[in-house]
């Protein structure tokens, strides 16, 4: 039988066993999972990317009415 691995909860740093019974893994609880989701939703976390080679931005094109 293999050893059960443990990880740290990304929200509160509590130890969490990495097994099927750990329902919220890698989080220790539903609360920590919701706090992390809320941080993503409120844009407290951001994924950085390298600038585009052609100098364009990720901004959508401005909408101008067609005539």
C-alpha angles and dihedrals in degrees: 000000000000125000116261111244121224128208134186120254106250091220106045103008094238117151114259125189111231100228138113091262091061093089099188100037130187082028122063096223146005088259094059090045091053093046090054092047090050091052091054092046092051090048095244087136122052134184110224122217135190116259115264114263093230092055094246122139132227090245114118115246114270114257114242121178114252117235 
